Amino acid sequence: MKYALTILITLVACSTFLSTTAQDEPQRYAYHVWGNVLDEQSRTMPGTTVCLVPAERPINGRIPCIKTDNEGAFALTVKDIPDKYKVCASTTDSPFILEGDKDKGHRVVCSKVIEFGAQDECRKVALIFEAQ
């Protein structure tokens, strides 16, 4: 009987915790961005890393990224909260250039700020690298 009572109390506590946690989670929506990455001469850039990053809030977790296909095209879908984002393309696996980066081949271009609201949304983005 004592064992059954312990299990019952544990189950009630777990279900209360799970229902509270689910209610505290912000609503997430599906945001889809697609487009092409071009170099400064409007040639497609296959194998370029494209990422969706928050434009204003700190990054806390994984950054969704994808590589462009043979025609320089990309399509990326994420589930996230309404906020402002940028789509960035990089010539390396990282969408960021760190201060003092010695790699002159590491280039990054980002879109203007995109504001996604409280609904599923799609946006087309063209990313064009500028001449060095």
N, CA, C and O atoms as a GROMACS GRO file, in nm:
protein
  528
    1MET      N    1   0.082  -0.119   0.000
    1MET     CA    2   0.000   0.000   0.000
    1MET      C    3   0.087   0.126   0.000
    1MET      O    4   0.061   0.222  -0.072
    2LYS      N    5   0.192   0.122   0.082
    2LYS     CA    6   0.282   0.236   0.090
    2LYS      C    7   0.348   0.261  -0.046
    2LYS      O    8   0.366   0.375  -0.087
    3TYR      N    9   0.385   0.153  -0.114
    3TYR     CA   10   0.448   0.160  -0.246
    3TYR      C   11   0.351   0.222  -0.348
    3TYR      O   12   0.390   0.307  -0.428
    4ALA      N   13   0.225   0.179  -0.345
    4ALA     CA   14   0.124   0.232  -0.437
    4ALA      C   15   0.099   0.380  -0.411
    4ALA      O   16   0.081   0.457  -0.506
    5LEU      N   17   0.097   0.421  -0.286
    5LEU     CA   18   0.076   0.562  -0.250
    5LEU      C   19   0.193   0.648  -0.300
    5LEU      O   20   0.172   0.759  -0.347
    6THR      N   21   0.315   0.596  -0.288
    6THR     CA   22   0.433   0.668  -0.336
    6THR      C   23   0.426   0.688  -0.488
    6THR      O   24   0.456   0.796  -0.537
    7ILE      N   25   0.387   0.585  -0.560
    7ILE     CA   26   0.374   0.594  -0.705
    7ILE      C   27   0.266   0.695  -0.742
    7ILE      O   28   0.287   0.776  -0.833
    8LEU      N   29   0.154   0.692  -0.675
    8LEU     CA   30   0.043   0.784  -0.702
    8LEU      C   31   0.087   0.929  -0.679
    8LEU      O   32   0.058   1.016  -0.761
    9ILE      N   33   0.156   0.956  -0.569
    9ILE     CA   34   0.203   1.091  -0.539
    9ILE      C   35   0.303   1.136  -0.645
    9ILE      O   36   0.299   1.251  -0.690
   10THR      N   37   0.392   1.047  -0.685
   10THR     CA   38   0.491   1.080  -0.788
   10THR      C   39   0.424   1.113  -0.920
   10THR      O   40   0.462   1.210  -0.986
   11LEU      N   41   0.324   1.035  -0.959
   11LEU     CA   42   0.252   1.059  -1.084
   11LEU      C   43   0.180   1.193  -1.081
   11LEU      O   44   0.183   1.267  -1.180
   12VAL      N   45   0.116   1.226  -0.972
   12VAL     CA   46   0.046   1.354  -0.960
   12VAL      C   47   0.146   1.469  -0.966
   12VAL      O   48   0.120   1.569  -1.033
   13ALA      N   49   0.258   1.456  -0.897
   13ALA     CA   50   0.359   1.562  -0.898
   13ALA      C   51   0.416   1.582  -1.039
   13ALA      O   52   0.434   1.695  -1.084
   14CYS      N   53   0.444   1.472  -1.108
   14CYS     CA   54   0.498   1.482  -1.245
   14CYS      C   55   0.397   1.545  -1.340
   14CYS      O   56   0.434   1.630  -1.420
   15SER      N   57   0.271   1.505  -1.332
   15SER     CA   58   0.172   1.562  -1.423
   15SER      C   59   0.150   1.710  -1.395
   15SER      O   60   0.128   1.787  -1.488
   16THR      N   61   0.156   1.750  -1.269
   16THR     CA   62   0.144   1.892  -1.234
   16THR      C   63   0.262   1.970  -1.289
   16THR      O   64   0.244   2.079  -1.344
   17PHE      N   65   0.383   1.916  -1.275
   17PHE     CA   66   0.502   1.982  -1.327
   17PHE      C   67   0.496   1.994  -1.479
   17PHE      O   68   0.525   2.101  -1.533
   18LEU      N   69   0.459   1.888  -1.547
   18LEU     CA   70   0.454   1.891  -1.693
   18LEU      C   71   0.348   1.988  -1.744
   18LEU      O   72   0.372   2.058  -1.842
   19SER      N   73   0.233   1.993  -1.681
   19SER     CA   74   0.129   2.085  -1.728
   19SER      C   75   0.170   2.229  -1.702
   19SER      O   76   0.140   2.316  -1.784
   20THR      N   77   0.238   2.258  -1.591
   20THR     CA   78   0.285   2.393  -1.562
   20THR      C   79   0.393   2.432  -1.661
   20THR      O   80   0.394   2.545  -1.711
   21THR      N   81   0.486   2.341  -1.690
   21THR     CA   82   0.594   2.371  -1.783
   21THR      C   83   0.539   2.398  -1.922
   21THR      O   84   0.585   2.491  -1.988
   22ALA      N   85   0.443   2.321  -1.968
   22ALA     CA   86   0.386   2.340  -2.100
   22ALA      C   87   0.316   2.475  -2.110
   22ALA      O   88   0.320   2.540  -2.215
   23GLN      N   89   0.250   2.518  -2.002
   23GLN     CA   90   0.181   2.647  -2.004
   23GLN      C   91   0.279   2.763  -2.004
   23GLN      O   92   0.248   2.870  -2.058
   24ASP      N   93   0.397   2.745  -1.944
   24ASP     CA   94   0.497   2.851  -1.937
   24ASP      C   95   0.575   2.868  -2.067
   24ASP      O   96   0.636   2.972  -2.089
   25GLU      N   97   0.573   2.768  -2.153
   25GLU     CA   98   0.646   2.776  -2.280
   25GLU      C   99   0.578   2.875  -2.373
   25GLU      O  100   0.455   2.874  -2.386
   26PRO      N  101   0.655   2.962  -2.439
   26PRO     CA  102   0.594   3.056  -2.535
   26PRO      C  103   0.547   2.981  -2.660
   26PRO      O  104   0.604   2.878  -2.697
   27GLN      N  105   0.446   3.034  -2.724
   27GLN     CA  106   0.395   2.976  -2.849
   27GLN      C  107   0.502   2.987  -2.957
   27GLN      O  108   0.561   3.094  -2.976
   28ARG      N  109   0.527   2.879  -3.027
   28ARG     CA  110   0.624   2.879  -3.137
   28ARG      C  111   0.550   2.863  -3.269
   28ARG      O  112   0.448   2.795  -3.276
   29TYR      N  113   0.604   2.928  -3.372
   29TYR     CA  114   0.542   2.925  -3.504
   29TYR      C  115   0.645   2.878  -3.607
   29TYR      O  116   0.765   2.884  -3.581
   30ALA      N  117   0.599   2.831  -3.721
   30ALA     CA  118   0.687   2.784  -3.827
   30ALA      C  119   0.723   2.902  -3.917
   30ALA      O  120   0.636   2.964  -3.979
   31TYR      N  121   0.851   2.932  -3.924
   31TYR     CA  122   0.902   3.038  -4.009
   31TYR      C  123   0.988   2.975  -4.118
   31TYR      O  124   1.081   2.900  -4.089
   32HIS      N  125   0.956   3.006  -4.242
   32HIS     CA  126   1.024   2.947  -4.357
   32HIS      C  127   1.089   3.058  -4.439
   32HIS      O  128   1.023   3.154  -4.480
   33VAL      N  129   1.220   3.045  -4.462
   33VAL     CA  130   1.292   3.139  -4.547
   33VAL      C  131   1.358   3.061  -4.659
   33VAL      O  132   1.408   2.950  -4.638
   34TRP      N  133   1.358   3.119  -4.778
   34TRP     CA  134   1.422   3.054  -4.892
   34TRP      C  135   1.475   3.161  -4.985
   34TRP      O  136   1.436   3.278  -4.977
   35GLY      N  137   1.565   3.120  -5.072
   35GLY     CA  138   1.621   3.216  -5.167
   35GLY      C  139   1.750   3.164  -5.228
   35GLY      O  140   1.773   3.044  -5.234
   36ASN      N  141   1.835   3.258  -5.273
   36ASN     CA  142   1.962   3.227  -5.337
   36ASN      C  143   2.073   3.309  -5.274
   36ASN      O  144   2.051   3.416  -5.219
   37VAL      N  145   2.194   3.255  -5.285
   37VAL     CA  146   2.313   3.328  -5.244
   37VAL      C  147   2.396   3.350  -5.370
   37VAL      O  148   2.427   3.256  -5.444
   38LEU      N  149   2.432   3.477  -5.393
   38LEU     CA  150   2.508   3.515  -5.512
   38LEU      C  151   2.636   3.587  -5.473
   38LEU      O  152   2.642   3.652  -5.368
   39ASP      N  153   2.739   3.575  -5.558
   39ASP     CA  154   2.861   3.651  -5.533
   39ASP      C  155   2.846   3.792  -5.591
   39ASP      O  156   2.740   3.828  -5.641
   40GLU      N  157   2.952   3.870  -5.584
   40GLU     CA  158   2.947   4.010  -5.627
   40GLU      C  159   2.924   4.024  -5.778
   40GLU      O  160   2.892   4.133  -5.825
   41GLN      N  161   2.941   3.915  -5.854
   41GLN     CA  162   2.918   3.918  -5.999
   41GLN      C  163   2.788   3.846  -6.036
   41GLN      O  164   2.769   3.806  -6.151
   42SER      N  165   2.700   3.828  -5.937
   42SER     CA  166   2.569   3.764  -5.953
   42SER      C  167   2.577   3.618  -5.996
   42SER      O  168   2.485   3.566  -6.060
   43ARG      N  169   2.689   3.551  -5.962
   43ARG     CA  170   2.701   3.407  -5.986
   43ARG      C  171   2.656   3.334  -5.861
   43ARG      O  172   2.678   3.380  -5.749
   44THR      N  173   2.591   3.219  -5.880
   44THR     CA  174   2.543   3.141  -5.766
   44THR      C  175   2.660   3.088  -5.685
   44THR      O  176   2.769   3.066  -5.737
   45MET      N  177   2.636   3.068  -5.556
   45MET     CA  178   2.740   3.022  -5.464
   45MET      C  179   2.698   2.890  -5.397
   45MET      O  180   2.640   2.892  -5.289
   46PRO      N  181   2.728   2.777  -5.462
   46PRO     CA  182   2.695   2.648  -5.401
   46PRO      C  183   2.780   2.621  -5.276
   46PRO      O  184   2.894   2.667  -5.266
   47GLY      N  185   2.723   2.546  -5.182
   47GLY     CA  186   2.796   2.506  -5.062
   47GLY      C  187   2.818   2.615  -4.960
   47GLY      O  188   2.901   2.600  -4.870
   48THR      N  189   2.744   2.725  -4.971
   48THR     CA  190   2.756   2.835  -4.876
   48THR      C  191   2.667   2.806  -4.755
   48THR      O  192   2.556   2.756  -4.771
   49THR      N  193   2.714   2.837  -4.636
   49THR     CA  194   2.637   2.817  -4.514
   49THR      C  195   2.537   2.932  -4.497
   49THR      O  196   2.576   3.049  -4.504
   50VAL      N  197   2.410   2.899  -4.475
   50VAL     CA  198   2.305   2.999  -4.453
   50VAL      C  199   2.241   2.970  -4.317
   50VAL      O  200   2.204   2.856  -4.289
   51CYS      N  201   2.228   3.073  -4.233
   51CYS     CA  202   2.173   3.057  -4.098
   51CYS      C  203   2.067   3.162  -4.070
   51CYS      O  204   2.070   3.273  -4.124
   52LEU      N  205   1.973   3.126  -3.984
   52LEU     CA  206   1.871   3.220  -3.935
   52LEU      C  207   1.909   3.255  -3.791
   52LEU      O  208   1.912   3.167  -3.705
   53VAL      N  209   1.939   3.384  -3.766
   53VAL     CA  210   1.985   3.426  -3.633
   53VAL      C  211   1.896   3.536  -3.579
   53VAL      O  212   1.844   3.617  -3.656
   54PRO      N  213   1.877   3.540  -3.447
   54PRO     CA  214   1.802   3.651  -3.388
   54PRO      C  215   1.873   3.783  -3.416
   54PRO      O  216   1.996   3.790  -3.406
   55ALA      N  217   1.798   3.885  -3.451
   55ALA     CA  218   1.858   4.014  -3.485
   55ALA      C  219   1.891   4.098  -3.362
   55ALA      O  220   1.985   4.177  -3.366
   56GLU      N  221   1.815   4.081  -3.254
   56GLU     CA  222   1.835   4.168  -3.138
   56GLU      C  223   1.859   4.094  -3.008
   56GLU      O  224   1.936   4.140  -2.924
   57ARG      N  225   1.794   3.981  -2.989
   57ARG     CA  226   1.810   3.910  -2.862
   57ARG      C  227   1.935   3.824  -2.865
   57ARG      O  228   1.982   3.787  -2.972
   58PRO      N  229   1.990   3.791  -2.747
   58PRO     CA  230   2.107   3.705  -2.743
   58PRO      C  231   2.076   3.566  -2.799
   58PRO      O  232   1.963   3.517  -2.790
   59ILE      N  233   2.175   3.505  -2.856
   59ILE     CA  234   2.160   3.368  -2.906
   59ILE      C  235   2.178   3.275  -2.787
   59ILE      O  236   2.279   3.281  -2.718
   60ASN      N  237   2.080   3.189  -2.764
   60ASN     CA  238   2.090   3.095  -2.653
   60ASN      C  239   2.049   2.956  -2.702
   60ASN      O  240   1.934   2.915  -2.688
   61GLY      N  241   2.143   2.888  -2.759
   61GLY     CA  242   2.115   2.755  -2.811
   61GLY      C  243   2.170   2.738  -2.951
   61GLY      O  244   2.259   2.812  -2.993
   62ARG      N  245   2.118   2.642  -3.021
   62ARG     CA  246   2.164   2.612  -3.155
   62ARG      C  247   2.115   2.715  -3.255
   62ARG      O  248   2.007   2.772  -3.240
   63ILE      N  249   2.196   2.737  -3.357
   63ILE     CA  250   2.159   2.827  -3.466
   63ILE      C  251   2.121   2.739  -3.585
   63ILE      O  252   2.203   2.659  -3.630
   64PRO      N  253   1.999   2.752  -3.637
   64PRO     CA  254   1.961   2.670  -3.752
   64PRO      C  255   2.035   2.715  -3.878
   64PRO      O  256   2.025   2.830  -3.919
   65CYS      N  257   2.108   2.622  -3.939
   65CYS     CA  258   2.187   2.652  -4.059
   65CYS      C  259   2.166   2.542  -4.163
   65CYS      O  260   2.125   2.431  -4.131
   66ILE      N  261   2.197   2.575  -4.288
   66ILE     CA  262   2.188   2.481  -4.399
   66ILE      C  263   2.289   2.524  -4.505
   66ILE      O  264   2.330   2.641  -4.508
   67LYS      N  265   2.330   2.432  -4.591
   67LYS     CA  266   2.420   2.464  -4.701
   67LYS      C  267   2.336   2.487  -4.827
   67LYS      O  268   2.234   2.421  -4.848
   68THR      N  269   2.381   2.581  -4.911
   68THR     CA  270   2.313   2.602  -5.039
   68THR      C  271   2.340   2.483  -5.130
   68THR      O  272   2.441   2.414  -5.117
   69ASP      N  273   2.246   2.459  -5.224
   69ASP     CA  274   2.260   2.348  -5.318
   69ASP      C  275   2.352   2.388  -5.434
   69ASP      O  276   2.415   2.493  -5.429
   70ASN      N  277   2.358   2.306  -5.537
   70ASN     CA  278   2.448   2.332  -5.651
   70ASN      C  279   2.413   2.460  -5.726
   70ASN      O  280   2.498   2.514  -5.798
   71GLU      N  281   2.291   2.510  -5.712
   71GLU     CA  282   2.250   2.635  -5.778
   71GLU      C  283   2.254   2.754  -5.682
   71GLU      O  284   2.206   2.862  -5.716
   72GLY      N  285   2.309   2.735  -5.563
   72GLY     CA  286   2.317   2.843  -5.466
   72GLY      C  287   2.185   2.871  -5.395
   72GLY      O  288   2.170   2.976  -5.332
   73ALA      N  289   2.089   2.778  -5.405
   73ALA     CA  290   1.957   2.797  -5.342
   73ALA      C  291   1.955   2.735  -5.202
   73ALA      O  292   2.028   2.640  -5.174
   74PHE      N  293   1.870   2.790  -5.117
   74PHE     CA  294   1.852   2.736  -4.982
   74PHE      C  295   1.705   2.745  -4.944
   74PHE      O  296   1.630   2.826  -4.999
   75ALA      N  297   1.665   2.663  -4.850
   75ALA     CA  298   1.532   2.668  -4.789
   75ALA      C  299   1.548   2.619  -4.647
   75ALA      O  300   1.604   2.512  -4.623
   76LEU      N  301   1.499   2.697  -4.552
   76LEU     CA  302   1.518   2.668  -4.411
   76LEU      C  303   1.388   2.696  -4.337
   76LEU      O  304   1.329   2.803  -4.351
   77THR      N  305   1.343   2.599  -4.258
   77THR     CA  306   1.222   2.616  -4.178
   77THR      C  307   1.258   2.594  -4.031
   77THR      O  308   1.324   2.495  -3.997
   78VAL      N  309   1.215   2.685  -3.946
   78VAL     CA  310   1.238   2.672  -3.802
   78VAL      C  311   1.108   2.698  -3.728
   78VAL      O  312   1.019   2.766  -3.778
   79LYS      N  313   1.098   2.642  -3.608
   79LYS     CA  314   0.987   2.674  -3.518
   79LYS      C  315   1.045   2.760  -3.408
   79LYS      O  316   1.132   2.716  -3.333
   80ASP      N  317   0.996   2.883  -3.397
   80ASP     CA  318   1.051   2.975  -3.298
   80ASP      C  319   0.944   3.074  -3.255
   80ASP      O  320   0.829   3.068  -3.299
   81ILE      N  321   0.983   3.164  -3.167
   81ILE     CA  322   0.890   3.263  -3.113
   81ILE      C  323   0.888   3.386  -3.203
   81ILE      O  324   0.984   3.410  -3.276
   82PRO      N  325   0.779   3.464  -3.201
   82PRO     CA  326   0.776   3.589  -3.278
   82PRO      C  327   0.891   3.679  -3.234
   82PRO      O  328   0.912   3.702  -3.115
   83ASP      N  329   0.965   3.730  -3.332
   83ASP     CA  330   1.082   3.812  -3.301
   83ASP      C  331   1.139   3.868  -3.430
   83ASP      O  332   1.085   3.846  -3.539
   84LYS      N  333   1.250   3.939  -3.418
   84LYS     CA  334   1.321   3.992  -3.534
   84LYS      C  335   1.441   3.901  -3.562
   84LYS      O  336   1.513   3.862  -3.470
   85TYR      N  337   1.461   3.870  -3.690
   85TYR     CA  338   1.567   3.777  -3.731
   85TYR      C  339   1.643   3.833  -3.850
   85TYR      O  340   1.597   3.926  -3.917
   86LYS      N  341   1.761   3.776  -3.875
   86LYS     CA  342   1.838   3.802  -3.996
   86LYS      C  343   1.875   3.667  -4.056
   86LYS      O  344   1.895   3.569  -3.985
   87VAL      N  345   1.882   3.665  -4.189
   87VAL     CA  346   1.932   3.547  -4.259
   87VAL      C  347   2.074   3.583  -4.303
   87VAL      O  348   2.094   3.684  -4.370
   88CYS      N  349   2.171   3.501  -4.264
   88CYS     CA  350   2.310   3.530  -4.296
   88CYS      C  351   2.372   3.416  -4.375
   88CYS      O  352   2.344   3.299  -4.349
   89ALA      N  353   2.456   3.452  -4.473
   89ALA     CA  354   2.531   3.354  -4.551
   89ALA      C  355   2.679   3.375  -4.522
   89ALA      O  356   2.726   3.488  -4.508
   90SER      N  357   2.751   3.265  -4.513
   90SER     CA  358   2.893   3.270  -4.479
   90SER      C  359   2.972   3.177  -4.569
   90SER      O  360   2.923   3.071  -4.608
   91THR      N  361   3.094   3.216  -4.600
   91THR     CA  362   3.180   3.131  -4.683
   91THR      C  363   3.247   3.021  -4.601
   91THR      O  364   3.319   2.938  -4.656
   92THR      N  365   3.224   3.020  -4.468
   92THR     CA  366   3.270   2.911  -4.382
   92THR      C  367   3.149   2.855  -4.309
   92THR      O  368   3.037   2.897  -4.334
   93ASP      N  369   3.172   2.760  -4.218
   93ASP     CA  370   3.059   2.701  -4.145
   93ASP      C  371   3.002   2.792  -4.038
   93ASP      O  372   2.895   2.763  -3.983
   94SER      N  373   3.069   2.902  -4.007
   94SER     CA  374   3.021   2.994  -3.903
   94SER      C  375   2.962   3.119  -3.967
   94SER      O  376   3.022   3.176  -4.059
   95PRO      N  377   2.845   3.164  -3.919
   95PRO     CA  378   2.787   3.288  -3.972
   95PRO      C  379   2.846   3.414  -3.910
   95PRO      O  380   2.799   3.524  -3.937
   96PHE      N  381   2.949   3.398  -3.829
   96PHE     CA  382   3.005   3.512  -3.758
   96PHE      C  383   3.150   3.533  -3.794
   96PHE      O  384   3.224   3.438  -3.818
   97ILE      N  385   3.192   3.658  -3.798
   97ILE     CA  386   3.333   3.692  -3.812
   97ILE      C  387   3.377   3.746  -3.676
   97ILE      O  388   3.323   3.845  -3.627
   98LEU      N  389   3.473   3.681  -3.619
   98LEU     CA  390   3.521   3.723  -3.488
   98LEU      C  391   3.626   3.832  -3.506
   98LEU      O  392   3.698   3.837  -3.606
   99GLU      N  393   3.634   3.919  -3.405
   99GLU     CA  394   3.731   4.026  -3.410
   99GLU      C  395   3.871   3.967  -3.423
   99GLU      O  396   3.907   3.875  -3.351
  100GLY      N  397   3.948   4.020  -3.515
  100GLY     CA  398   4.083   3.972  -3.537
  100GLY      C  399   4.092   3.849  -3.625
  100GLY      O  400   4.197   3.786  -3.632
  101ASP      N  401   3.983   3.812  -3.693
  101ASP     CA  402   3.982   3.696  -3.782
  101ASP      C  403   4.086   3.716  -3.893
  101ASP      O  404   4.078   3.813  -3.968
  102LYS      N  405   4.181   3.626  -3.901
  102LYS     CA  406   4.290   3.639  -3.999
  102LYS      C  407   4.253   3.579  -4.135
  102LYS      O  408   4.322   3.603  -4.234
  103ASP      N  409   4.144   3.502  -4.141
  103ASP     CA  410   4.104   3.436  -4.265
  103ASP      C  411   4.035   3.536  -4.357
  103ASP      O  412   3.919   3.570  -4.336
  104LYS      N  413   4.106   3.583  -4.459
  104LYS     CA  414   4.050   3.681  -4.553
  104LYS      C  415   3.943   3.617  -4.642
  104LYS      O  416   3.863   3.689  -4.703
  105GLY      N  417   3.940   3.484  -4.650
  105GLY     CA  418   3.838   3.416  -4.730
  105GLY      C  419   3.705   3.402  -4.658
  105GLY      O  420   3.605   3.365  -4.719
  106HIS      N  421   3.703   3.432  -4.528
  106HIS     CA  422   3.580   3.422  -4.450
  106HIS      C  423   3.499   3.549  -4.468
  106HIS      O  424   3.535   3.656  -4.418
  107ARG      N  425   3.390   3.536  -4.541
  107ARG     CA  426   3.303   3.650  -4.568
  107ARG      C  427   3.162   3.618  -4.524
  107ARG      O  428   3.118   3.503  -4.527
  108VAL      N  429   3.091   3.722  -4.481
  108VAL     CA  430   2.953   3.707  -4.434
  108VAL      C  431   2.868   3.818  -4.494
  108VAL      O  432   2.912   3.932  -4.505
  109VAL      N  433   2.746   3.782  -4.533
  109VAL     CA  434   2.646   3.881  -4.576
  109VAL      C  435   2.515   3.846  -4.506
  109VAL      O  436   2.480   3.728  -4.495
  110CYS      N  437   2.443   3.948  -4.459
  110CYS     CA  438   2.316   3.925  -4.389
  110CYS      C  439   2.205   4.006  -4.454
  110CYS      O  440   2.228   4.112  -4.513
  111SER      N  441   2.084   3.955  -4.440
  111SER     CA  442   1.966   4.025  -4.489
  111SER      C  443   1.934   4.142  -4.398
  111SER      O  444   1.993   4.158  -4.291
  112LYS      N  445   1.841   4.224  -4.441
  112LYS     CA  446   1.784   4.324  -4.352
  112LYS      C  447   1.707   4.248  -4.244
  112LYS      O  448   1.682   4.128  -4.258
  113VAL      N  449   1.671   4.317  -4.139
  113VAL     CA  450   1.595   4.255  -4.031
  113VAL      C  451   1.458   4.212  -4.083
  113VAL      O  452   1.388   4.288  -4.150
  114ILE      N  453   1.421   4.088  -4.050
  114ILE     CA  454   1.290   4.033  -4.085
  114ILE      C  455   1.214   4.015  -3.954
  114ILE      O  456   1.264   3.951  -3.861
  115GLU      N  457   1.096   4.071  -3.946
  115GLU     CA  458   1.015   4.053  -3.824
  115GLU      C  459   0.908   3.949  -3.850
  115GLU      O  460   0.820   3.968  -3.934
  116PHE      N  461   0.916   3.838  -3.777
  116PHE     CA  462   0.815   3.732  -3.785
  116PHE      C  463   0.717   3.751  -3.671
  116PHE      O  464   0.757   3.773  -3.556
  117GLY      N  465   0.589   3.741  -3.702
  117GLY     CA  466   0.484   3.763  -3.602
  117GLY      C  467   0.428   3.634  -3.546
  117GLY      O  468   0.489   3.528  -3.554
  118ALA      N  469   0.310   3.646  -3.488
  118ALA     CA  470   0.244   3.534  -3.420
  118ALA      C  471   0.159   3.455  -3.518
  118ALA      O  472   0.038   3.441  -3.500
  119GLN      N  473   0.223   3.403  -3.622
  119GLN     CA  474   0.158   3.317  -3.721
  119GLN      C  475   0.267   3.249  -3.802
  119GLN      O  476   0.381   3.296  -3.803
  120ASP      N  477   0.234   3.140  -3.869
  120ASP     CA  478   0.330   3.077  -3.959
  120ASP      C  479   0.353   3.170  -4.077
  120ASP      O  480   0.258   3.226  -4.132
  121GLU      N  481   0.480   3.189  -4.116
  121GLU     CA  482   0.512   3.283  -4.223
  121GLU      C  483   0.622   3.230  -4.313
  121GLU      O  484   0.703   3.146  -4.271
  122CYS      N  485   0.624   3.279  -4.437
  122CYS     CA  486   0.727   3.247  -4.536
  122CYS      C  487   0.786   3.376  -4.591
  122CYS      O  488   0.714   3.474  -4.611
  123ARG      N  489   0.917   3.378  -4.614
  123ARG     CA  490   0.982   3.495  -4.672
  123ARG      C  491   1.088   3.451  -4.771
  123ARG      O  492   1.160   3.354  -4.747
  124LYS      N  493   1.097   3.522  -4.881
  124LYS     CA  494   1.203   3.499  -4.979
  124LYS      C  495   1.314   3.600  -4.954
  124LYS      O  496   1.287   3.718  -4.932
  125VAL      N  497   1.439   3.553  -4.958
  125VAL     CA  498   1.554   3.636  -4.927
  125VAL      C  499   1.660   3.616  -5.033
  125VAL      O  500   1.690   3.503  -5.070
  126ALA      N  501   1.717   3.724  -5.084
  126ALA     CA  502   1.831   3.718  -5.175
  126ALA      C  503   1.952   3.772  -5.100
  126ALA      O  504   1.950   3.885  -5.050
  127LEU      N  505   2.057   3.693  -5.094
  127LEU     CA  506   2.179   3.734  -5.026
  127LEU      C  507   2.288   3.750  -5.131
  127LEU      O  508   2.323   3.654  -5.201
  128ILE      N  509   2.344   3.870  -5.142
  128ILE     CA  510   2.444   3.900  -5.243
  128ILE      C  511   2.568   3.956  -5.175
  128ILE      O  512   2.563   4.060  -5.110
  129PHE      N  513   2.680   3.886  -5.192
  129PHE     CA  514   2.807   3.932  -5.136
  129PHE      C  515   2.854   4.056  -5.211
  129PHE      O  516   2.836   4.065  -5.333
  130GLU      N  517   2.913   4.150  -5.140
  130GLU     CA  518   2.968   4.270  -5.202
  130GLU      C  519   3.112   4.243  -5.241
  130GLU      O  520   3.176   4.153  -5.186
  131ALA      N  521   3.164   4.321  -5.335
  131ALA     CA  522   3.303   4.309  -5.377
  131ALA      C  523   3.395   4.341  -5.260
  131ALA      O  524   3.365   4.427  -5.177
  132GLN      N  525   3.506   4.271  -5.255
  132GLN     CA  526   3.601   4.292  -5.143
  132GLN      C  527   3.688   4.410  -5.171
  132GLN      O  528   3.774   4.445  -5.090
   0.00000   0.00000   0.00000
